[in-house]
Amino acid sequence: MRGKGSVFLIIWASLMTLIVLGLVGFEMVRMFGKSNLSAKSATSTPMMAQDDYVPVESSSATTWQSDWVRYNGEVYDYNEDITTFLIMGIDKDDKVVTPVIDEIDGGQADALFLLVLDPHKNEIKVVGINRNAMADVDVYDEYGRYQTTVVAQISLQHGFGDGMESSCNYQVKAVSNMFYQLPIHGYVAVNMSAIPEINDMVGGVDVVVPEDLTKWDKTLKEGAKVHLEGEHAYNFVRSRDVHVYASNDARLERQRQYINGFIEAVREKSAEDPGFAVDLFKSVNEVMVTNISVDEVSYLAPYITGYSFDSSDIIMVEGTTRKNGDFDEFIVDEDALYQTIIDTFYEKVDYVD
């Protein structure tokens, strides 16, 4: 018979083996997640317009690279380690996402945000896109056949699809093209009506109401500090008077504030429970369309609490709103957009002619 000491050693060794295998398994899941994300983007680097410049022999040891960009006298290189996601809020009342009968009623993308994770700077950034931004939109018929490309509000692109994967892929392409073919590694689309459920999963979100919204919700008085729960979150994020000129601009500012509060709420929950992000992802699976998998979320989860983030890290695409008949059009400031792309996705290169 084995002695008690031998039995204890066997049990201890077995436990340690299970722990090691568990950690290795988790790390393998995270490795697969990183690899999968990198492969999902249709592009590898933006196609940025360049200053009129012909590279000459450098006085430094650095050799000019074909994907570098010279801008305002400086040289920049795209940060290929950045991971970028498109977050979409879809203008539909169903809480559970289901395919539409034909492919021209997939719902408009009333909220569009790029979530950017930068491992070089250890920071999270969010780029907000006005749903009325005028951009190239691909038009498809009810059978999903491409017809033509028109300049229209970018939010319309999601509608030319099945309300699920094809709609999301169309919208990703439109946003990527608007940002000079920016690589986008994943997407999440949530029907606006699911906001109360998702909001309450993170314990609610704190906001300061920037305008009077009592027409839709008596609790949302201008200047009030509110902890949004349930339908109040939905009313804060979605409400606007479509008959008021540029009403979406004010709503976009509310969405920006809400996104900031939501990310902070997730970060607080994740600090208490490292597995919270994965649990949240699993619990909202039926109310969203996404091409992000559980292993990819496992890879990303540590960055939620480890990276810096505050309200200054939310950047809005600049431009001006104009009236065109019954519709508002947001004209993007291309110079400001170019600068935003350089500042967010590129790093300066020490290169001297």
N, C-alpha and C positions, 0 to 999 in steps of 0.2 A: 504493500500500500504506500501511496505517496504521502509524505508528511504534510502538515498544515501549511508549512512554509512554501512547499512546492505548489500546492493548490492555489495559494494566494498569488504566487508569481505567475501562474498560468492565467488566472483571472485578470491580473493587472496587465499582462502582456496582451491579452485579447482585447481589453478595453482600449489600450493605447493603439493597437492596430486599427480598431474601428475608428478611433478619433483621427488617426493619420489618414486613413482611407477617405474619411468624410471630408477632411480639409483638402486632400488632393482632388477628390471629386468636385468640390466646390470650385477650386482653382481651375480645373479642367473646363467646367461649365463656363466660368468667366473668360477663359481663353477662347473657347468656341464663340462666345458672345462677341468678343472683340473682332475676331476674324469675320464673322457673319456680317457685322455692321459695315466693315470696310468694303465688303463685296457688294453691298446693296445699292450704292450710288451709281447712277448711270454715267456720271462724269468723275474724273479724277482731280481736276483743277479748274478753276474759273477761266474763262476766255476773256481776259480783261483787255480793253483797248489800251494801247500804249502811246506815250508821247512820241512825237517824231524823233526816233533815236536809232542810230546804227551803232551797235557795240564795237568798241575798238579794244586794242590790247590794253589790259589793265596794268596799272603801276603796282598793284598788289599781287599776291600769289593766288588770288581768287579768280576762277574762270567763270565767265558769263554763262548762265544757264538759260535754256530756251524758254522756260516757264516763268522767268522773273519778270517783274513789271517795274518800269521806271516811271515815277509819278512825282511831280513837283520837285524834281532834282534829286530824289532819293530812289533807292532800289529796294524792292520788296519781293519776298518769296511766300507763296501760299503755305500755310501751316497744315501739312497733311495729317497731323495727329489730331486735329480738331474733329469732333463728332457733332453733326448738325441734324436736328429733327424739325419737321414741320408739324405744328400743333394747329388743328382746325376745329372750330366750333361751327356746327352745321345747323342751318335754319330749318329744323324739322321738329315736330311736336312729339314724335314717337320716342319713348325712352329706350326701347330696344331697337338696334339698327337692323333693318331688313332690306333685301333687294327691292328695287322698284320694278314695275312691270316692263316699262320701256327705258331706254337709256338716254332720256332727255329731261328727266325729272329727279335727278339725284340730290337736289337740295343745294342752296348756295352756302358758300363758306363765309359766314358772317364775322368770324374771328380768325385771323391768320397770324401766327407767331412762329418765328424760328428760335428754337432752343439750342444754344451753342455751348458745348463743353470744351474748354481749352486746358489740356493737361500741362502745357508749357507754363502758363500763368496761374494754374490752379484756380480757375474762375469760371463762373457761369454767366453767360450773357443771353439776353432775350431781345430779338429784333421784331418790332411790331409793324405789320403791313396793313394799311388802310384797305378795307374790303372794296372800296370804290376806286382803287388805284387802276389807272388805265394801262393795259398791258396786252400782249398777244394772247388771244384765247382761241384754242382749236375747237372747231364746231364739228359735231358728229350727229348722224341721223339716229332714228329710234332703233336701228339695228347695229349701232356701234361703228358705222362706217365713217371714216374721216371725210369731211366735205370741204372745209376751207379754214383759213385763219383770219380772225378779225381783231381789231383793237376794241376792247370792251373792259368793263369792270372785272378785275381779276377773280372776284368771288363767284362769278358766273361759271367759271371753268368746272367746278365740282359738279354742277348740274348736268353736264353732258356725260353721264355715266350711270351706273347701276345703283348709285348711292353707297357703294361699298368699295371694293378694291379698284375697279376701273376709274371711279370718280376720284379716288385719292391719288392714283397714279397720274391722272390728267392734271390735278391741282399741283402736285409735286413738280411736274414738268414745267408748268406755267410759272411757278415761283422761282424755280432754278433758272429758267431763261431770263426772268426779270433781273436776277442777280448775276447776270453774265455766265450762266451755266454753272452755278455754284453746286458742288457736291452736296446732296441731301441723303443722309444715311438711314432715315426711317421716318415714319409718319404716325400720327395719332389723330383720328377724327371722332369727335363726340357730338351727338345731337344735343343742342342747347337745353332741351327739356330734361336731360339727365344731370344737369348741373346740381340741383338740390341734393341728389343722392351722393354724388362725388364730393361735393362741398362738405357734407356732414361726416363723410368718412375720415376727413382730416381734422375734424373737430370745429369746423367753421372758420371764417376768415374775417379779420378786422379791417375795416375801411373807414374813410371819412367821406361822406356823401358830397360830391363836388357841385351838384345842381339839384334843383327841386324835382323829385321823382314821385311825389305823393299822388300824382294822377294814376300811377300804377301800384303804388305801395305806400300806405300811410306812414310807415316807419322810416321811409327814406327821405327825410327832410334835409334841405341843403345845410351843410356844415355839421350835421350830426355824426358823432362817432358811433359806429354800429358794428356789432359782431354778427356777421351774416350767417344765418342758418336756414335750411330748407328753401322754401319758395322765395324768401327775401334775397338769397344769392342769385336766383334766376332773374328776378326783377331788376336787380342791380346791374347784371351783366348784359341783359338782352334788351331792356326797354328803350325805346326811342320813338319820337313822333316823326313818322316818315313824311309828314307834310311840312316839316320845319327844315329850312335850308341848312345843309351841312350838319344835320343832327347826328350823323354817324361819327363825325370828328369828336364830338363830346363823348359819345358812347365808347369810342376807342380809348379815350383817356381813362374811362371807368374800367374798361377791360385791362388796361395796363396796370392800374392800381390793384385790381383783383388778382391778376397773375402774380404780382409781387407778393401779395399776402398769401396766396395759395402755396407758392414755393416755400415761403418762410414756414408755413404750417407743416408742410411735408418734411422740411428739414428738422423742425423741432420733434416731430413724431419719430423720425429716423434716428435722431440722436438718442432717444429713449429706447427704441427698438430697431436694431440694424436691419431686421427683416421686414420692416414696415413697407418699404417701397415695393418689394416683391409681393407682399400680401395685398397691397392696394391694387397693384396691377392685375392680380388674379381676380379680385373681387369685382372689378369694373369691366371685366372682359366682355360681358354681354351688352354693354351700353356703348361700346366703341368699336371702331374699325382700325386695326393697326397691323403693320408688318414687323413689329418688334416682338421678339420671343422672350420667354421667361429667362433663358440663359443670357440673353442680351441685357435684360433688366438687372440680372445678378451682377453682370460686369459693370453696369453703370451705377448701381446703388451706392457704393462707397463714396462716389464723387458728390452725391447730393449733400452730405454733411461736410465733406472734406474740402470742397471748393468754396471760395469766397463769393458772396452775392449780396447786393443791396439794391435799393431802388434806382441808383445811378447806373446800374448795369442793364436797365431796360431802355433800349434805344428805339425811337420811332422813326420810320422812313419819312423824310420830310417832303413837303410839297404843298400845293394849294388846291382848294376845292372850287369848282365852278359849276354853274347850272347849265344843263343842256336839255331843254324841254322840261320834262317831268323828272329828270334824273340828275343826280349829283355825280360829277366826275372829279376824281382826285388826280391831279397832274403831278407826277413824281418829279422832284428836283434831281435831275440826273447827276449833277456835280456832287450834291450832298450824298446821294446813294453810293456813288463811286467811292467817296471818302469813307463812308460807313463800312463798305466792304473791305477797304484797305485796313482801316483801324481794327476791324473785328476778326478778319480771317487771314491777315498777312503779317509777316514779321520783317523788320528792316534788315537789310543785308549790308555788311561792311564791304562796299565795293567802290573803288576809286579808279577812274579812267587814267 
